């Protein structure tokens, strides 16, 4: 018999189940006056530039080398890449979860079909269970308050004990803006459209410039916007409107910029990501452009963040000095391209829809093992059915 999903108003979920040309008699001379053919002089110049760059950027290059050496790839076919976070999150409740603890965790959260969709996909593989799902941006269980409550949240920092689940935005919803009034939309469809866009703008034809569009949900973004105004040939970063926009003061005293589709981000080599109120929903999309992602605010995570490493898959954005890292990337193009490719490959191989489903299944199966009571259907709940 198939299990059923019942929801209360507080989203308490009860699950029951070259060509070369030379001219004779002529030669090219380098800065020292040495004579040689054009190709030889160009190669010497490249080597000189590379040596200077290696010395100038030795610290960053060493970071990259060390990070790659210590990173261990995970097998995309074993559905195990993200499992360590499940173990870490649930270790807090290793002694079990009683009915009284779950009752204390209850709150009034709005429902999200993007959550129900994934649960219904795996429900036949689940035992009877009950859970509390937070659908707000902010996590709920700060360890400094002393309570260990089993609340599921899509994003958190290390100060929270919330159990991390894949955000509803993998299926629907997310921030509503002019371009995306219903949210960014399904992840599987965006994977396809972004792949097409990245093929239109491969690395060698991308503009060597930083790019950011987004609202001012955090002042952490200000240094990049100011840099864009000072050096527009280096980076194009502008604020757009959000629901709280009232005047140009909310966009650093400049008119709000137009929104830009995610696919059009792919024409730039360097894309910036910042946290918003919590982890940024745009993060995973940027990698599919085959662009180098500059990521700021790694204290906020979603379920797939822990397996992604700075300098391996993305570049850590120095919030107050973004110019330095942009210059590094521009002067080390092969290095930047390699990081961009590793980031793309990670998202391609480890953040497919089946990986999201796998995480939900393993998470809920592991969580159910911790329940110390038999869940029963309560009055006032309703059955959740798949949408037709």
C-alpha positions in Angstrom: 0.0 0.0 0.0 1.4 3.4 -0.9 2.3 5.9 1.7 0.4 9.2 1.9 1.5 12.7 2.7 -0.5 14.8 5.1 0.1 18.5 5.7 -1.1 20.8 8.4 -1.2 24.6 8.0 2.1 24.9 9.7 3.7 22.6 7.1 4.1 19.8 9.6 4.5 16.9 7.2 3.3 13.5 8.2 4.4 10.8 5.8 2.6 7.6 6.0 4.9 5.3 3.8 49.5 29.7 -37.3 50.6 30.5 -40.2 54.1 32.0 -40.0 55.5 34.6 -42.5 59.0 35.9 -42.5 60.6 38.4 -44.9 64.1 37.6 -46.1 66.7 40.0 -44.7 64.5 41.3 -41.8 64.0 40.3 -38.2 62.1 41.3 -35.1 63.9 42.7 -32.1 62.9 42.4 -28.5 63.4 45.0 -25.8 67.1 44.1 -25.4 67.7 44.5 -29.2 68.1 40.8 -29.7 67.1 39.7 -33.2 64.8 36.8 -34.0 61.8 35.8 -36.1 58.3 36.9 -35.1 57.2 33.6 -33.6 60.3 33.3 -31.5 59.9 36.8 -30.2 56.3 36.2 -29.3 57.1 33.0 -27.5 59.8 34.8 -25.5 57.4 37.5 -24.6 54.8 35.0 -23.4 57.4 33.2 -21.3 58.6 36.4 -19.7 55.0 37.5 -19.0 54.2 34.1 -17.6 57.2 34.2 -15.3 56.3 37.6 -14.0 52.8 36.5 -13.5 53.8 33.4 -11.6 55.9 35.5 -9.2 53.2 38.2 -8.8 50.5 35.7 -8.1 52.5 33.0 -6.4 50.2 33.0 -3.3 47.0 32.4 -5.3 48.7 29.8 -7.6 49.9 28.0 -4.5 46.4 28.0 -3.0 45.0 26.5 -6.2 47.7 23.8 -6.4 47.1 22.8 -2.7 43.4 22.8 -3.1 43.4 20.6 -6.1 45.9 18.2 -4.5 43.7 17.8 -1.4 40.3 17.5 -3.2 38.9 14.1 -3.7 36.3 13.6 -6.5 33.2 11.6 -5.8 31.6 9.1 -8.0 28.5 10.5 -9.9 26.9 7.1 -10.1 26.9 6.2 -6.5 24.7 8.9 -5.2 27.1 9.5 -2.3 28.6 12.9 -3.0 26.4 14.9 -0.7 25.7 12.2 1.9 28.3 13.4 4.5 26.1 16.5 5.2 23.2 14.2 6.0 25.3 12.4 8.6 26.6 15.7 10.0 23.2 17.3 10.3 21.5 14.2 11.9 24.4 13.5 14.3 22.8 16.1 16.6 19.9 13.8 17.1 21.9 10.5 17.4 20.0 9.7 20.6 16.7 9.8 18.8 13.8 12.1 18.2 10.8 11.9 20.5 7.2 13.1 19.9 7.7 15.9 22.4 10.8 17.2 20.6 8.9 17.3 17.3 5.9 19.0 18.9 8.3 21.7 20.2 9.6 22.3 16.7 6.3 23.0 15.1 5.6 26.5 13.7 3.4 28.1 11.0 5.3 27.8 7.7 3.8 28.4 4.3 3.6 25.3 2.0 5.7 24.9 -1.1 4.8 22.5 -3.8 8.5 22.3 -4.8 9.0 20.4 -1.6 5.9 18.2 -1.9 6.9 17.3 -5.5 10.2 15.7 -4.4 8.7 13.9 -1.4 5.9 12.4 -3.6 8.6 11.1 -5.9 10.3 9.1 -3.2 7.4 8.3 -0.8 7.1 4.7 -1.8 10.7 4.2 -0.5 9.9 5.7 2.9 8.5 4.4 6.2 5.9 6.4 8.2 7.4 9.6 9.5 6.7 13.1 10.6 8.8 16.2 10.0 8.7 20.0 10.3 9.8 22.0 7.2 10.8 25.6 7.3 10.0 27.4 4.1 11.3 30.8 5.1 14.7 32.1 4.0 16.1 32.2 7.5 17.0 29.0 9.5 15.3 28.5 12.8 17.5 26.5 15.3 20.4 28.6 16.6 22.6 26.3 18.8 23.3 29.3 21.1 19.8 29.1 22.3 20.4 25.7 23.7 17.6 23.8 22.0 18.1 20.9 19.6 15.0 20.9 17.4 14.6 18.8 14.2 13.6 21.6 11.8 14.3 21.2 8.1 15.7 24.3 6.3 17.1 24.9 2.8 20.0 27.1 3.9 22.0 27.8 7.1 25.3 28.8 8.6 27.4 26.9 11.1 25.6 28.5 14.0 22.4 26.7 13.2 21.4 23.1 13.8 18.7 22.9 11.1 18.6 19.8 8.9 19.5 20.9 5.4 17.1 19.9 2.5 17.2 20.7 -1.2 15.3 24.0 -1.8 11.9 24.0 -3.4 13.4 26.1 -6.2 14.8 23.0 -7.9 11.2 22.5 -9.0 9.4 25.9 -8.8 9.4 29.2 -7.0 12.2 31.4 -5.8 12.6 35.2 -5.8 10.0 36.8 -8.1 11.4 39.5 -10.3 10.3 41.1 -13.6 12.1 38.5 -15.8 10.9 35.6 -13.6 7.6 36.6 -12.0 7.0 33.0 -10.8 10.6 32.4 -9.7 13.6 31.1 -11.7 11.8 27.9 -12.7 12.6 24.2 -12.9 16.3 23.4 -12.5 16.2 20.6 -15.2 14.9 23.1 -17.8 17.4 25.8 -16.9 20.2 23.3 -17.1 19.3 22.8 -20.8 18.9 26.5 -21.6 22.1 27.5 -19.9 24.0 24.7 -21.7 22.8 26.1 -25.0 23.8 29.6 -24.0 27.3 28.4 -22.9 27.8 26.8 -26.3 27.0 30.1 -27.9 29.7 31.8 -25.8 32.6 29.4 -25.3 35.5 30.7 -23.2 37.6 32.1 -26.1 34.8 34.4 -27.3 33.5 35.4 -23.8 34.1 39.0 -22.8 37.0 39.3 -20.4 35.1 41.2 -17.8 33.3 40.7 -14.5 29.6 40.8 -14.4 26.8 41.1 -11.7 23.2 42.0 -11.7 21.0 41.8 -8.7 19.3 43.8 -6.0 20.9 45.3 -2.9 19.9 42.7 -0.4 23.3 42.9 1.2 25.8 45.7 1.5 28.5 43.1 0.8 27.8 43.8 -2.8 28.6 47.5 -2.7 32.4 47.3 -3.3 31.9 45.6 -6.6 29.3 48.1 -7.7 31.6 51.0 -6.8 34.5 49.3 -8.6 32.2 49.0 -11.7 31.5 52.8 -11.6 35.3 53.5 -11.3 36.5 51.0 -13.8 33.6 50.0 -16.1 36.0 48.2 -18.5 36.9 45.8 -15.7 33.5 44.9 -14.4 29.9 45.6 -15.1 28.1 45.4 -11.7 24.8 47.2 -11.2 21.9 47.0 -8.8 18.3 46.2 -9.9 15.1 46.8 -8.2 13.6 44.5 -5.6 10.3 44.5 -3.7 11.7 46.9 -1.1 13.0 49.5 -3.7 11.7 53.0 -2.9 14.2 55.4 -4.6 17.7 55.6 -6.2 19.1 55.5 -2.6 18.3 51.8 -2.6 20.6 51.3 -5.6 23.5 53.4 -4.3 22.1 56.6 -5.8 22.0 55.4 -9.4 18.9 54.5 -11.4 18.1 50.8 -11.1 19.6 48.7 -13.9 17.5 46.4 -16.1 17.4 42.7 -15.2 19.5 40.3 -17.3 18.4 36.7 -18.1 20.7 34.1 -16.7 21.5 32.8 -20.2 22.9 36.3 -21.1 25.4 36.1 -18.2 27.2 33.4 -20.2 28.8 36.0 -22.5 31.2 37.1 -19.6 34.2 35.2 -18.3 33.8 36.2 -14.7 30.5 36.0 -12.8 30.0 37.2 -9.2 27.8 35.5 -6.6 26.8 37.0 -3.2 24.6 35.7 -0.5 21.3 37.4 -0.2 19.1 37.1 2.9 20.4 33.5 3.0 22.2 31.4 0.4 21.8 32.8 -3.1 19.5 30.8 -5.5 21.6 32.0 -8.5 24.8 30.3 -7.4 24.3 26.9 -9.1 23.1 28.5 -12.3 26.3 30.5 -12.9 28.5 27.5 -13.2 26.6 26.2 -16.2 27.8 29.2 -18.3 31.3 27.7 -18.2 32.4 31.0 -16.6 34.6 31.5 -13.6 32.4 32.1 -10.5 33.6 34.6 -7.9 31.8 33.5 -4.7 31.4 35.6 -1.6 29.9 34.6 1.7 30.7 30.9 2.0 29.3 30.8 5.6 25.9 30.3 4.0 25.3 26.9 2.5 22.7 24.8 0.6 22.9 21.0 0.6 25.4 20.8 -2.3 27.8 23.6 -1.1 30.1 21.5 1.2 31.4 19.4 -1.7 32.4 22.4 -3.7 35.8 23.9 -2.8 37.3 27.4 -3.4 40.1 27.4 -6.0 39.0 24.0 -7.2 35.5 24.9 -8.5 35.2 28.6 -7.9 37.2 31.6 -6.7 36.6 33.2 -3.4 35.6 36.8 -3.8 37.5 39.2 -1.6 34.5 41.4 -0.7 36.5 44.6 -0.1 39.1 44.0 -2.9 37.4 42.4 -5.9 39.8 44.1 -8.3 42.7 42.0 -7.2 41.1 38.7 -8.0 39.8 40.0 -11.3 43.3 41.0 -12.3 44.6 37.6 -11.2 42.1 35.8 -13.4 42.8 38.1 -16.4 46.6 37.5 -16.1 46.2 33.8 -15.6 43.7 32.9 -18.3 44.4 29.2 -18.5 44.2 28.9 -14.7 40.9 30.7 -14.7 39.5 28.6 -17.5 40.5 25.4 -15.7 38.7 26.4 -12.5 35.6 27.4 -14.5 35.6 24.0 -16.2 35.9 22.1 -12.9 33.0 24.1 -11.5 30.9 23.4 -14.5 31.7 19.7 -14.4 30.7 19.4 -10.7 27.3 21.0 -11.2 26.8 18.9 -14.4 27.7 15.6 -12.7 26.6 16.0 -9.2 23.6 18.3 -9.2 21.2 16.6 -11.6 17.6 16.1 -10.8 18.3 12.5 -9.9 20.9 13.8 -7.4 18.3 16.0 -5.8 15.9 13.1 -5.5 18.6 10.8 -4.2 19.4 13.4 -1.4 15.8 13.6 -0.4 15.4 9.9 -0.2 18.6 9.3 1.8 17.8 12.2 4.0 14.3 11.1 4.9 15.2 7.5 5.3 18.1 8.4 7.7 15.8 10.8 9.5 13.0 8.3 9.9 15.4 5.9 11.7 15.8 8.4 14.5 12.1 8.7 15.3 11.3 7.0 18.6 7.5 6.7 18.1 5.0 5.5 15.5 3.5 8.5 13.6 -0.3 8.5 13.3 -2.6 10.6 11.2 -3.9 13.6 13.2 -7.1 15.5 12.8 -6.9 18.6 10.6 -4.3 17.3 8.1 -5.0 16.8 4.4 -3.5 14.5 1.8 -1.1 15.9 -0.7 -1.5 14.5 -4.2 0.6 15.0 -7.3 -0.5 17.9 -9.5 -2.0 16.9 -12.8 
